Amino acid sequence: MSQETPAFRELTDPALERYSRQVLYEKIGVEGQRKLAASRVVLIGCGALGTVLANTLVRAGVGFMRICDRDYIERNNLQRQVLFDEDDIVANLPKAEAAAAKLARINSDVTVEPVVVDVNHVNIERLAEGADVLLDGTDNFETRFLINDLAVKTRRPWIYGAVISATGLCLTIIPYDTPCLRCVFEEAPPPEMNPTCDTVGVLASAVNLVASLQAVETIKLLTGRHAEINRHLVHIDAWSGRFVNMNVQSAYEKGDCPCCKRGRFPYLSGESASTTTTLCGRDTVQVNIAVPTTISFPAIAEKLKPVAAGPIHYNRFMLKATVDEYELTLFPDGRAIIKGTSDADKARTLYARYFGA
Amino acid sequence: MCRPAQQQTMQVTINSKVETLDGDMSVADLLARRKIEPIRVAVEINEDLVPRKTFAERMIRDGDRIEIVTFVGGG
């Protein structure tokens, strides 16, 4: 009888019981579940893909997840960003904090560490420390190439995932074994060429499909089943139901990749880093500052009072004010998100005018 | 058998859709006609990845099964 097997007895162990349906799956089992519990992942970006990834992997029982995100929650996120709700918007919560609070209620066995931060070449090594797998939940090419640089340089697996409209891509990258992102797509297309979630939209179904593919690849890596990863570039179209598995192995074997063949990591060195980023999906620019600082919100609020249209809100995570047609959000490290423009120079000017010394 | 030179049409499959192409055409020509920037795509023909550097040399042949996958940055 199966009820007499050691595997079954282990499943009645209260710590494993919640995972029983996953443990019963032959590729995971008790051993796989234990490996998951000992694993550490770092999620970069907690928007559409990121929330689905975090939700799936925390429910699956990874041991530790660090969630890095620079953004706050907006109403138009709720259509697809599964960990957030209307209360989070009222509370003005950053995505990383709101996600961690929700995940703690879902599975308190998992250690979730939220970090409200813009992941960049200065901090990525520290943020990625100890990760068995790096997860892509970002919304731009630059941060993906930065993750790719770090992953290849430190020989750490990462899972690329991206979505737009009803379509998406997923690629599992094991440096020096499978092609890296730059083997397949050597350069980021110029911004004017790229449709964004703002111009062509995005369906939650496409997000869920891609993030589910990313999650299962992550679980294979975390349970030691490297040989079973999908080595193809997967393209999905949620609307038509069409899936393509493109064999890209030759891009690594025969290619001349700047990262894995020529050992150049310009995104990680800062050579290709920008100080402003136009955020995907919105008429919004993020302004970074070279040296992180500590901002006093009460002092800034005082300064903004004469020019602000309406009340200035702040809590310990951020300050929000509206000036003219711009919505300004300032974070404690000095970073700001300026909504109402996609012009980087304009955003820098507004930053200097209202937050500058 | 020798035929006078004339423009031939080819039948190919692009992203699962059967399409007719006029005359000789490289991968680069095909992308240009469709206003697709080569930097944005990965192209596979008959399940073989076409290196980006060879887009101009790789001629499309009758019956080719072509996949064009666009680099995506949203998320």
Boltz contact constraints between the chains, C-beta under 6 A:
constraints:
  - contact:
      token1: [A, 49]
      token2: [B, 75]
      max_distance: 6.0
  - contact:
      token1: [A, 138]
      token2: [B, 75]
      max_distance: 6.0
  - contact:
      token1: [A, 139]
      token2: [B, 74]
      max_distance: 6.0
  - contact:
      token1: [A, 139]
      token2: [B, 75]
      max_distance: 6.0
  - contact:
      token1: [A, 140]
      token2: [B, 73]
      max_distance: 6.0
  - contact:
      token1: [A, 141]
      token2: [B, 73]
      max_distance: 6.0
  - contact:
      token1: [A, 162]
      token2: [B, 72]
      max_distance: 6.0
  - contact:
      token1: [A, 162]
      token2: [B, 73]
      max_distance: 6.0
  - contact:
      token1: [A, 162]
      token2: [B, 74]
      max_distance: 6.0
  - contact:
      token1: [A, 162]
      token2: [B, 75]
      max_distance: 6.0
  - contact:
      token1: [A, 163]
      token2: [B, 74]
      max_distance: 6.0
  - contact:
      token1: [A, 163]
      token2: [B, 75]
      max_distance: 6.0
  - contact:
      token1: [A, 164]
      token2: [B, 72]
      max_distance: 6.0
  - contact:
      token1: [A, 164]
      token2: [B, 74]
      max_distance: 6.0
  - contact:
      token1: [A, 169]
      token2: [B, 72]
      max_distance: 6.0
  - contact:
      token1: [A, 184]
      token2: [B, 42]
      max_distance: 6.0
  - contact:
      token1: [A, 185]
      token2: [B, 71]
      max_distance: 6.0
  - contact:
      token1: [A, 187]
      token2: [B, 39]
      max_distance: 6.0
  - contact:
      token1: [A, 189]
      token2: [B, 39]
      max_distance: 6.0
  - contact:
      token1: [A, 189]
      token2: [B, 40]
      max_distance: 6.0
  - contact:
      token1: [A, 193]
      token2: [B, 37]
      max_distance: 6.0
  - contact:
      token1: [A, 194]
      token2: [B, 73]
      max_distance: 6.0
  - contact:
      token1: [A, 197]
      token2: [B, 74]
      max_distance: 6.0
  - contact:
      token1: [A, 235]
      token2: [B, 69]
      max_distance: 6.0
  - contact:
      token1: [A, 244]
      token2: [B, 67]
      max_distance: 6.0
  - contact:
      token1: [A, 246]
      token2: [B, 44]
      max_distance: 6.0
  - contact:
      token1: [A, 246]
      token2: [B, 69]
      max_distance: 6.0
  - contact:
      token1: [A, 248]
      token2: [B, 49]
      max_distance: 6.0
  - contact:
      token1: [A, 250]
      token2: [B, 49]
      max_distance: 6.0
  - contact:
      token1: [A, 251]
      token2: [B, 49]
      max_distance: 6.0
  - contact:
      token1: [A, 280]
      token2: [B, 74]
      max_distance: 6.0
